[in-house]
Amino acid sequence: MNEAMVIELGQQAMFTILILSAPMLGIGLLVGLAVSIFQATTQIQEATLAFIPKIVAIFAAIVIFGPWLLSVIINYTTRLFANLSSFIS
């Protein structure tokens, strides 16, 4: 295994992590922004108010995007195991 293969493997792993986390982070960001706008307009300055909507939204995103996330990680793992013989030499 040479340095280029290690770098490519690391790049694929980081890209897969980014793809897997993007839906939850994006929805969490949008819900946080909506709660912040709500807090600013109503002048309710409670710090814990944002946590429950974010948790519910991220859980819903996991449920909605779960099958797609599973297929992405299965494809990555399949490619990793298929190329396992090239890592040993």
Secondary structure, DSSP 4 states (H G I P E B T S, - for coil): --HHHHHHHHHHHHHHHHHHHHHHHHHHHHHHHHHHHHHHHHT---GGGGHHHHHHHHHHHHHHHHHHHHHHHHHHHHHHHHTHHHHH-
